Amino acid sequence: MREVGFADLDDRLTVDFEATSNVRRSFVHYLASLIGGLQERSHSGYARALATLQDALQVEGSPRVSGIEVFVTEPDSQVFGTTRLDLGTVEDLAPLIRELDSLMEYLRDKGLMNE
């Protein structure tokens, strides 16, 4: 995860991970958490958030919200190396998420998630 730019997600999954004596259950829990974390960071998640904002902030005669930007203040800007993040540039992780969902479905179909 760290090698592909998801150090923050890796940190969160590691902190939230609770190993159990049932290795299979631990793996399924980790996989489900990974899918959720990737969904939060995917462009499709951004698109849903933008659509929600556009609907909620729709004012007749005003332009629609066209994007979401986060302005980072000190000292966080030093940590992130920027003062502005354009959330519209996030990567679309949908293909990876679909593959992981397929793996979960396979495990479910084989009855490997219930043990």
N, CA, C and O atoms as a GROMACS GRO file, in nm:
protein
  460
    1MET      N    1   0.083  -0.119   0.000
    1MET     CA    2   0.000   0.000   0.000
    1MET      C    3   0.088   0.125   0.000
    1MET      O    4   0.061   0.221  -0.072
    2ARG      N    5   0.191   0.123   0.081
    2ARG     CA    6   0.279   0.240   0.091
    2ARG      C    7   0.349   0.267  -0.042
    2ARG      O    8   0.365   0.382  -0.082
    3GLU      N    9   0.389   0.162  -0.109
    3GLU     CA   10   0.465   0.177  -0.233
    3GLU      C   11   0.383   0.238  -0.346
    3GLU      O   12   0.441   0.292  -0.441
    4VAL      N   13   0.252   0.232  -0.338
    4VAL     CA   14   0.167   0.288  -0.444
    4VAL      C   15   0.098   0.416  -0.400
    4VAL      O   16   0.002   0.461  -0.464
    5GLY      N   17   0.147   0.477  -0.291
    5GLY     CA   18   0.097   0.608  -0.252
    5GLY      C   19  -0.017   0.610  -0.153
    5GLY      O   20  -0.083   0.713  -0.136
    6PHE      N   21  -0.043   0.499  -0.086
    6PHE     CA   22  -0.153   0.494   0.010
    6PHE      C   23  -0.102   0.470   0.152
    6PHE      O   24  -0.157   0.388   0.225
    7ALA      N   25   0.002   0.542   0.189
    7ALA     CA   26   0.058   0.525   0.323
    7ALA      C   27  -0.045   0.556   0.431
    7ALA      O   28  -0.051   0.487   0.533
    8ASP      N   29  -0.126   0.660   0.410
    8ASP     CA   30  -0.227   0.695   0.510
    8ASP      C   31  -0.331   0.585   0.526
    8ASP      O   32  -0.374   0.555   0.638
    9LEU      N   33  -0.372   0.524   0.416
    9LEU     CA   34  -0.468   0.414   0.423
    9LEU      C   35  -0.404   0.293   0.491
    9LEU      O   36  -0.467   0.227   0.572
   10ASP      N   37  -0.279   0.265   0.458
   10ASP     CA   38  -0.208   0.155   0.520
   10ASP      C   39  -0.198   0.176   0.671
   10ASP      O   40  -0.218   0.082   0.748
   11ASP      N   41  -0.168   0.298   0.713
   11ASP     CA   42  -0.160   0.329   0.856
   11ASP      C   43  -0.295   0.304   0.923
   11ASP      O   44  -0.301   0.244   1.031
   12ARG      N   45  -0.403   0.352   0.859
   12ARG     CA   46  -0.536   0.335   0.918
   12ARG      C   47  -0.576   0.189   0.927
   12ARG      O   48  -0.630   0.145   1.029
   13LEU      N   49  -0.548   0.113   0.821
   13LEU     CA   50  -0.584  -0.029   0.822
   13LEU      C   51  -0.502  -0.104   0.927
   13LEU      O   52  -0.553  -0.195   0.993
   14THR      N   53  -0.377  -0.066   0.941
   14THR     CA   54  -0.291  -0.132   1.039
   14THR      C   55  -0.339  -0.104   1.181
   14THR      O   56  -0.342  -0.194   1.264
   15VAL      N   57  -0.375   0.021   1.208
   15VAL     CA   58  -0.423   0.057   1.342
   15VAL      C   59  -0.557  -0.010   1.371
   15VAL      O   60  -0.579  -0.058   1.482
   16ASP      N   61  -0.645  -0.013   1.272
   16ASP     CA   62  -0.779  -0.071   1.291
   16ASP      C   63  -0.779  -0.224   1.289
   16ASP      O   64  -0.875  -0.287   1.334
   17PHE      N   65  -0.672  -0.283   1.238
   17PHE     CA   66  -0.668  -0.429   1.221
   17PHE      C   67  -0.660  -0.499   1.355
   17PHE      O   68  -0.576  -0.466   1.440
   18GLU      N   69  -0.748  -0.596   1.373
   18GLU     CA   70  -0.747  -0.676   1.495
   18GLU      C   71  -0.730  -0.822   1.455
   18GLU      O   72  -0.823  -0.886   1.406
   19ALA      N   73  -0.611  -0.871   1.475
   19ALA     CA   74  -0.586  -1.011   1.443
   19ALA      C   75  -0.664  -1.101   1.538
   19ALA      O   76  -0.672  -1.073   1.658
   20THR      N   77  -0.719  -1.206   1.484
   20THR     CA   78  -0.791  -1.303   1.566
   20THR      C   79  -0.728  -1.440   1.544
   20THR      O   80  -0.640  -1.456   1.459
   21SER      N   81  -0.773  -1.536   1.618
   21SER     CA   82  -0.722  -1.672   1.598
   21SER      C   83  -0.773  -1.730   1.465
   21SER      O   84  -0.718  -1.827   1.414
   22ASN      N   85  -0.878  -1.667   1.410
   22ASN     CA   86  -0.933  -1.711   1.282
   22ASN      C   87  -0.871  -1.626   1.172
   22ASN      O   88  -0.916  -1.514   1.145
   23VAL      N   89  -0.768  -1.678   1.109
   23VAL     CA   90  -0.693  -1.604   1.008
   23VAL      C   91  -0.783  -1.565   0.891
   23VAL      O   92  -0.771  -1.454   0.838
   24ARG      N   93  -0.871  -1.653   0.852
   24ARG     CA   94  -0.961  -1.626   0.739
   24ARG      C   95  -1.051  -1.506   0.771
   24ARG      O   96  -1.069  -1.417   0.688
   25ARG      N   97  -1.107  -1.504   0.891
   25ARG     CA   98  -1.193  -1.392   0.932
   25ARG      C   99  -1.113  -1.262   0.936
   25ARG      O  100  -1.162  -1.157   0.895
   26SER      N  101  -0.991  -1.268   0.985
   26SER     CA  102  -0.905  -1.149   0.990
   26SER      C  103  -0.878  -1.098   0.849
   26SER      O  104  -0.882  -0.977   0.825
   27PHE      N  105  -0.851  -1.189   0.756
   27PHE     CA  106  -0.824  -1.149   0.618
   27PHE      C  107  -0.946  -1.084   0.555
   27PHE      O  108  -0.935  -0.981   0.489
   28VAL      N  109  -1.062  -1.144   0.574
   28VAL     CA  110  -1.186  -1.089   0.515
   28VAL      C  111  -1.214  -0.950   0.573
   28VAL      O  112  -1.254  -0.859   0.500
   29HIS      N  113  -1.193  -0.934   0.703
   29HIS     CA  114  -1.213  -0.803   0.765
   29HIS      C  115  -1.116  -0.700   0.706
   29HIS      O  116  -1.155  -0.588   0.675
   30TYR      N  117  -0.990  -0.739   0.690
   30TYR     CA  118  -0.890  -0.650   0.631
   30TYR      C  119  -0.930  -0.614   0.488
   30TYR      O  120  -0.925  -0.497   0.448
   31LEU      N  121  -0.971  -0.714   0.410
   31LEU     CA  122  -1.009  -0.691   0.271
   31LEU      C  123  -1.129  -0.597   0.262
   31LEU      O  124  -1.131  -0.507   0.177
   32ALA      N  125  -1.229  -0.616   0.347
   32ALA     CA  126  -1.346  -0.528   0.346
   32ALA      C  127  -1.306  -0.385   0.384
   32ALA      O  128  -1.356  -0.289   0.326
   33SER      N  129  -1.217  -0.371   0.480
   33SER     CA  130  -1.170  -0.237   0.520
   33SER      C  131  -1.090  -0.173   0.408
   33SER      O  132  -1.100  -0.052   0.385
   34LEU      N  133  -1.010  -0.252   0.338
   34LEU     CA  134  -0.932  -0.202   0.226
   34LEU      C  135  -1.024  -0.150   0.116
   34LEU      O  136  -1.002  -0.042   0.061
   35ILE      N  137  -1.126  -0.227   0.083
   35ILE     CA  138  -1.222  -0.184  -0.020
   35ILE      C  139  -1.289  -0.054   0.021
   35ILE      O  140  -1.301   0.038  -0.060
   36GLY      N  141  -1.331  -0.044   0.146
   36GLY     CA  142  -1.394   0.079   0.193
   36GLY      C  143  -1.300   0.198   0.184
   36GLY      O  144  -1.341   0.306   0.142
   37GLY      N  145  -1.176   0.179   0.223
   37GLY     CA  146  -1.078   0.287   0.217
   37GLY      C  147  -1.050   0.331   0.075
   37GLY      O  148  -1.035   0.451   0.048
   38LEU      N  149  -1.043   0.236  -0.017
   38LEU     CA  150  -1.020   0.271  -0.158
   38LEU      C  151  -1.140   0.343  -0.216
   38LEU      O  152  -1.125   0.435  -0.297
   39GLN      N  153  -1.261   0.302  -0.177
   39GLN     CA  154  -1.382   0.369  -0.225
   39GLN      C  155  -1.383   0.515  -0.182
   39GLN      O  156  -1.424   0.603  -0.258
   40GLU      N  157  -1.338   0.540  -0.059
   40GLU     CA  158  -1.334   0.678  -0.009
   40GLU      C  159  -1.237   0.764  -0.089
   40GLU      O  160  -1.257   0.885  -0.103
   41ARG      N  161  -1.133   0.703  -0.142
   41ARG     CA  162  -1.028   0.777  -0.211
   41ARG      C  163  -1.043   0.777  -0.363
   41ARG      O  164  -0.965   0.841  -0.432
   42SER      N  165  -1.140   0.708  -0.413
   42SER     CA  166  -1.158   0.695  -0.557
   42SER      C  167  -1.229   0.815  -0.617
   42SER      O  168  -1.304   0.886  -0.549
   43HIS      N  169  -1.205   0.838  -0.744
   43HIS     CA  170  -1.272   0.947  -0.815
   43HIS      C  171  -1.423   0.929  -0.813
   43HIS      O  172  -1.496   1.028  -0.810
   44SER      N  173  -1.469   0.806  -0.814
   44SER     CA  174  -1.614   0.784  -0.810
   44SER      C  175  -1.672   0.834  -0.678
   44SER      O  176  -1.785   0.883  -0.675
   45GLY      N  177  -1.597   0.822  -0.569
   45GLY     CA  178  -1.640   0.878  -0.441
   45GLY      C  179  -1.646   1.029  -0.447
   45GLY      O  180  -1.738   1.092  -0.394
   46TYR      N  181  -1.547   1.088  -0.512
   46TYR     CA  182  -1.544   1.232  -0.532
   46TYR      C  183  -1.666   1.276  -0.615
   46TYR      O  184  -1.731   1.375  -0.583
   47ALA      N  185  -1.694   1.202  -0.721
   47ALA     CA  186  -1.806   1.239  -0.808
   47ALA      C  187  -1.938   1.235  -0.732
   47ALA      O  188  -2.024   1.321  -0.752
   48ARG      N  189  -1.956   1.136  -0.644
   48ARG     CA  190  -2.078   1.129  -0.563
   48ARG      C  191  -2.088   1.248  -0.468
   48ARG      O  192  -2.194   1.306  -0.450
   49ALA      N  193  -1.974   1.283  -0.405
   49ALA     CA  194  -1.974   1.397  -0.313
   49ALA      C  195  -2.002   1.527  -0.388
   49ALA      O  196  -2.077   1.612  -0.339
   50LEU      N  197  -1.945   1.542  -0.506
   50LEU     CA  198  -1.969   1.662  -0.586
   50LEU      C  199  -2.116   1.672  -0.627
   50LEU      O  200  -2.175   1.779  -0.620
   51ALA      N  201  -2.173   1.561  -0.669
   51ALA     CA  202  -2.315   1.560  -0.708
   51ALA      C  203  -2.404   1.597  -0.590
   51ALA      O  204  -2.502   1.669  -0.606
   52THR      N  205  -2.370   1.548  -0.473
   52THR     CA  206  -2.447   1.582  -0.353
   52THR      C  207  -2.439   1.731  -0.324
   52THR      O  208  -2.540   1.795  -0.294
   53LEU      N  209  -2.318   1.785  -0.334
   53LEU     CA  210  -2.302   1.930  -0.313
   53LEU      C  211  -2.377   2.010  -0.418
   53LEU      O  212  -2.441   2.110  -0.386
   54GLN      N  213  -2.370   1.966  -0.541
   54GLN     CA  214  -2.440   2.037  -0.647
   54GLN      C  215  -2.590   2.039  -0.622
   54GLN      O  216  -2.656   2.142  -0.642
   55ASP      N  217  -2.645   1.928  -0.578
   55ASP     CA  218  -2.789   1.922  -0.548
   55ASP      C  219  -2.824   2.009  -0.427
   55ASP      O  220  -2.923   2.081  -0.428
   56ALA      N  221  -2.741   2.000  -0.324
   56ALA     CA  222  -2.771   2.072  -0.199
   56ALA      C  223  -2.752   2.222  -0.212
   56ALA      O  224  -2.820   2.300  -0.145
   57LEU      N  225  -2.660   2.264  -0.296
   57LEU     CA  226  -2.627   2.406  -0.307
   57LEU      C  227  -2.682   2.470  -0.434
   57LEU      O  228  -2.639   2.579  -0.473
   58GLN      N  229  -2.776   2.404  -0.497
   58GLN     CA  230  -2.833   2.456  -0.620
   58GLN      C  231  -2.919   2.579  -0.590
   58GLN      O  232  -3.019   2.572  -0.519
   59VAL      N  233  -2.877   2.692  -0.646
   59VAL     CA  234  -2.949   2.817  -0.630
   59VAL      C  235  -2.983   2.869  -0.769
   59VAL      O  236  -2.896   2.881  -0.855
   60GLU      N  237  -3.110   2.898  -0.789
   60GLU     CA  238  -3.155   2.944  -0.920
   60GLU      C  239  -3.077   3.068  -0.962
   60GLU      O  240  -3.064   3.164  -0.886
   61GLY      N  241  -3.025   3.064  -1.085
   61GLY     CA  242  -2.951   3.177  -1.140
   61GLY      C  243  -2.803   3.179  -1.103
   61GLY      O  244  -2.729   3.264  -1.151
   62SER      N  245  -2.761   3.086  -1.020
   62SER     CA  246  -2.619   3.078  -0.982
   62SER      C  247  -2.553   2.962  -1.054
   62SER      O  248  -2.619   2.864  -1.087
   63PRO      N  249  -2.422   2.973  -1.078
   63PRO     CA  250  -2.353   2.860  -1.141
   63PRO      C  251  -2.345   2.741  -1.046
   63PRO      O  252  -2.341   2.757  -0.924
   64ARG      N  253  -2.343   2.623  -1.104
   64ARG     CA  254  -2.332   2.500  -1.024
   64ARG      C  255  -2.192   2.488  -0.966
   64ARG      O  256  -2.096   2.540  -1.023
   65VAL      N  257  -2.182   2.420  -0.856
   65VAL     CA  258  -2.051   2.388  -0.799
   65VAL      C  259  -1.979   2.300  -0.901
   65VAL      O  260  -2.034   2.200  -0.948
   66SER      N  261  -1.856   2.339  -0.937
   66SER     CA  262  -1.786   2.266  -1.042
   66SER      C  263  -1.671   2.180  -0.991
   66SER      O  264  -1.611   2.105  -1.068
   67GLY      N  265  -1.641   2.191  -0.864
   67GLY     CA  266  -1.531   2.110  -0.811
   67GLY      C  267  -1.517   2.130  -0.662
   67GLY      O  268  -1.583   2.214  -0.602
   68ILE      N  269  -1.430   2.052  -0.604
   68ILE     CA  270  -1.403   2.061  -0.461
   68ILE      C  271  -1.254   2.079  -0.441
   68ILE      O  272  -1.174   1.998  -0.488
   69GLU      N  273  -1.218   2.185  -0.372
   69GLU     CA  274  -1.078   2.210  -0.339
   69GLU      C  275  -1.067   2.225  -0.188
   69GLU      O  276  -1.157   2.276  -0.122
   70VAL      N  277  -0.955   2.180  -0.136
   70VAL     CA  278  -0.926   2.194   0.006
   70VAL      C  279  -0.804   2.284   0.019
   70VAL      O  280  -0.701   2.259  -0.043
   71PHE      N  281  -0.816   2.388   0.098
   71PHE     CA  282  -0.704   2.478   0.123
   71PHE      C  283  -0.643   2.439   0.257
   71PHE      O  284  -0.711   2.438   0.360
   72VAL      N  285  -0.515   2.408   0.255
   72VAL     CA  286  -0.444   2.355   0.372
   72VAL      C  287  -0.368   2.469   0.439
   72VAL      O  288  -0.295   2.544   0.373
   73THR      N  289  -0.384   2.482   0.570
   73THR     CA  290  -0.315   2.586   0.644
   73THR      C  291  -0.188   2.531   0.709
   73THR      O  292  -0.167   2.410   0.714
   74GLU      N  293  -0.107   2.621   0.757
   74GLU     CA  294   0.014   2.581   0.831
   74GLU      C  295  -0.028   2.511   0.959
   74GLU      O  296  -0.135   2.546   1.010
   75PRO      N  297   0.041   2.419   1.014
   75PRO     CA  298   0.162   2.354   0.963
   75PRO      C  299   0.134   2.237   0.870
   75PRO      O  300   0.226   2.174   0.820
   76ASP      N  301   0.004   2.208   0.847
   76ASP     CA  302  -0.030   2.095   0.761
   76ASP      C  303   0.023   2.110   0.619
   76ASP      O  304   0.056   2.010   0.555
   77SER      N  305   0.032   2.232   0.570
   77SER     CA  306   0.081   2.251   0.434
   77SER      C  307   0.225   2.202   0.421
   77SER      O  308   0.266   2.157   0.314
   78GLN      N  309   0.302   2.212   0.529
   78GLN     CA  310   0.439   2.160   0.524
   78GLN      C  311   0.439   2.008   0.520
   78GLN      O  312   0.522   1.947   0.452
   79VAL      N  313   0.347   1.947   0.591
   79VAL     CA  314   0.337   1.802   0.591
   79VAL      C  315   0.296   1.750   0.453
   79VAL      O  316   0.356   1.655   0.402
   80PHE      N  317   0.195   1.814   0.392
   80PHE     CA  318   0.144   1.769   0.263
   80PHE      C  319   0.220   1.827   0.144
   80PHE      O  320   0.204   1.781   0.031
   81GLY      N  321   0.303   1.927   0.169
   81GLY     CA  322   0.382   1.987   0.062
   81GLY      C  323   0.302   2.073  -0.033
   81GLY      O  324   0.345   2.098  -0.145
   82THR      N  325   0.186   2.120   0.012
   82THR     CA  326   0.104   2.206  -0.073
   82THR      C  327   0.007   2.285   0.016
   82THR      O  328  -0.019   2.248   0.130
   83THR      N  329  -0.045   2.393  -0.039
   83THR     CA  330  -0.145   2.470   0.034
   83THR      C  331  -0.284   2.448  -0.024
   83THR      O  332  -0.382   2.499   0.030
   84ARG      N  333  -0.295   2.370  -0.135
   84ARG     CA  334  -0.422   2.350  -0.203
   84ARG      C  335  -0.428   2.209  -0.260
   84ARG      O  336  -0.333   2.163  -0.324
   85LEU      N  337  -0.540   2.142  -0.237
   85LEU     CA  338  -0.563   2.009  -0.294
   85LEU      C  339  -0.689   2.015  -0.380
   85LEU      O  340  -0.795   2.053  -0.331
   86ASP      N  341  -0.676   1.978  -0.506
   86ASP     CA  342  -0.792   1.970  -0.594
   86ASP      C  343  -0.840   1.826  -0.593
   86ASP      O  344  -0.775   1.738  -0.650
   87LEU      N  345  -0.953   1.800  -0.529
   87LEU     CA  346  -1.002   1.664  -0.514
   87LEU      C  347  -1.050   1.603  -0.645
   87LEU      O  348  -1.071   1.482  -0.654
   88GLY      N  349  -1.067   1.686  -0.746
   88GLY     CA  350  -1.110   1.636  -0.877
   88GLY      C  351  -1.001   1.559  -0.949
   88GLY      O  352  -1.027   1.494  -1.050
   89THR      N  353  -0.880   1.567  -0.898
   89THR     CA  354  -0.768   1.499  -0.965
   89THR      C  355  -0.738   1.362  -0.906
   89THR      O  356  -0.640   1.298  -0.945
   90VAL      N  357  -0.821   1.316  -0.812
   90VAL     CA  358  -0.796   1.186  -0.753
   90VAL      C  359  -0.815   1.077  -0.857
   90VAL      O  360  -0.895   1.090  -0.950
   91GLU      N  361  -0.742   0.970  -0.840
   91GLU     CA  362  -0.743   0.860  -0.935
   91GLU      C  363  -0.873   0.780  -0.926
   91GLU      O  364  -0.931   0.765  -0.818
   92ASP      N  365  -0.919   0.730  -1.040
   92ASP     CA  366  -1.037   0.644  -1.039
   92ASP      C  367  -0.992   0.503  -1.005
   92ASP      O  368  -0.928   0.435  -1.086
   93LEU      N  369  -1.026   0.460  -0.887
   93LEU     CA  370  -0.984   0.328  -0.838
   93LEU      C  371  -1.092   0.222  -0.861
   93LEU      O  372  -1.081   0.111  -0.810
   94ALA      N  373  -1.195   0.257  -0.938
   94ALA     CA  374  -1.306   0.165  -0.961
   94ALA      C  375  -1.262   0.029  -1.015
   94ALA      O  376  -1.314  -0.073  -0.968
   95PRO      N  377  -1.169   0.022  -1.112
   95PRO     CA  378  -1.128  -0.112  -1.160
   95PRO      C  379  -1.067  -0.198  -1.049
   95PRO      O  380  -1.097  -0.318  -1.041
   96LEU      N  381  -0.983  -0.141  -0.965
   96LEU     CA  382  -0.923  -0.215  -0.854
   96LEU      C  383  -1.030  -0.257  -0.754
   96LEU      O  384  -1.031  -0.370  -0.705
   97ILE      N  385  -1.121  -0.165  -0.723
   97ILE     CA  386  -1.229  -0.195  -0.629
   97ILE      C  387  -1.316  -0.309  -0.682
   97ILE      O  388  -1.355  -0.398  -0.605
   98ARG      N  389  -1.345  -0.308  -0.812
   98ARG     CA  390  -1.425  -0.417  -0.872
   98ARG      C  391  -1.353  -0.551  -0.857
   98ARG      O  392  -1.416  -0.653  -0.828
   99GLU      N  393  -1.221  -0.551  -0.879
   99GLU     CA  394  -1.143  -0.675  -0.864
   99GLU      C  395  -1.149  -0.727  -0.721
   99GLU      O  396  -1.167  -0.847  -0.698
  100LEU      N  397  -1.133  -0.637  -0.625
  100LEU     CA  398  -1.138  -0.678  -0.484
  100LEU      C  399  -1.279  -0.724  -0.446
  100LEU      O  400  -1.294  -0.819  -0.370
  101ASP      N  401  -1.381  -0.656  -0.499
  101ASP     CA  402  -1.519  -0.701  -0.476
  101ASP      C  403  -1.540  -0.840  -0.535
  101ASP      O  404  -1.609  -0.923  -0.475
  102SER      N  405  -1.482  -0.866  -0.652
  102SER     CA  406  -1.493  -0.999  -0.713
  102SER      C  407  -1.427  -1.105  -0.626
  102SER      O  408  -1.477  -1.217  -0.614
  103LEU      N  409  -1.315  -1.070  -0.566
  103LEU     CA  410  -1.248  -1.162  -0.474
  103LEU      C  411  -1.338  -1.193  -0.354
  103LEU      O  412  -1.350  -1.308  -0.313
  104MET      N  413  -1.400  -1.089  -0.299
  104MET     CA  414  -1.493  -1.110  -0.187
  104MET      C  415  -1.609  -1.200  -0.230
  104MET      O  416  -1.648  -1.290  -0.155
  105GLU      N  417  -1.662  -1.177  -0.348
  105GLU     CA  418  -1.773  -1.259  -0.400
  105GLU      C  419  -1.729  -1.404  -0.416
  105GLU      O  420  -1.804  -1.496  -0.383
  106TYR      N  421  -1.609  -1.424  -0.468
  106TYR     CA  422  -1.555  -1.559  -0.484
  106TYR      C  423  -1.545  -1.629  -0.348
  106TYR      O  424  -1.585  -1.744  -0.333
  107LEU      N  425  -1.492  -1.558  -0.251
  107LEU     CA  426  -1.479  -1.616  -0.116
  107LEU      C  427  -1.616  -1.650  -0.059
  107LEU      O  428  -1.633  -1.753   0.007
  108ARG      N  429  -1.714  -1.562  -0.084
  108ARG     CA  430  -1.852  -1.587  -0.038
  108ARG      C  431  -1.909  -1.711  -0.105
  108ARG      O  432  -1.968  -1.798  -0.040
  109ASP      N  433  -1.892  -1.718  -0.240
  109ASP     CA  434  -1.945  -1.831  -0.316
  109ASP      C  435  -1.884  -1.964  -0.272
  109ASP      O  436  -1.952  -2.066  -0.272
  110LYS      N  437  -1.759  -1.961  -0.236
  110LYS     CA  438  -1.690  -2.084  -0.195
  110LYS      C  439  -1.714  -2.116  -0.047
  110LYS      O  440  -1.665  -2.217   0.004
  111GLY      N  441  -1.790  -2.030   0.022
  111GLY     CA  442  -1.819  -2.052   0.162
  111GLY      C  443  -1.700  -2.029   0.252
  111GLY      O  444  -1.696  -2.079   0.365
  112LEU      N  445  -1.606  -1.953   0.204
  112LEU     CA  446  -1.484  -1.931   0.282
  112LEU      C  447  -1.491  -1.812   0.375
  112LEU      O  448  -1.396  -1.784   0.448
  113MET      N  449  -1.604  -1.742   0.374
  113MET     CA  450  -1.616  -1.625   0.460
  113MET      C  451  -1.689  -1.658   0.590
  113MET      O  452  -1.692  -1.576   0.681
  114ASN      N  453  -1.746  -1.774   0.600
  114ASN     CA  454  -1.829  -1.807   0.715
  114ASN      C  455  -1.754  -1.885   0.823
  114ASN      O  456  -1.808  -1.912   0.931
  115GLU      N  457  -1.632  -1.920   0.794
  115GLU     CA  458  -1.559  -2.005   0.892
  115GLU      C  459  -1.476  -1.924   0.985
  115GLU      O  460  -1.409  -1.979   1.072
   0.00000   0.00000   0.00000
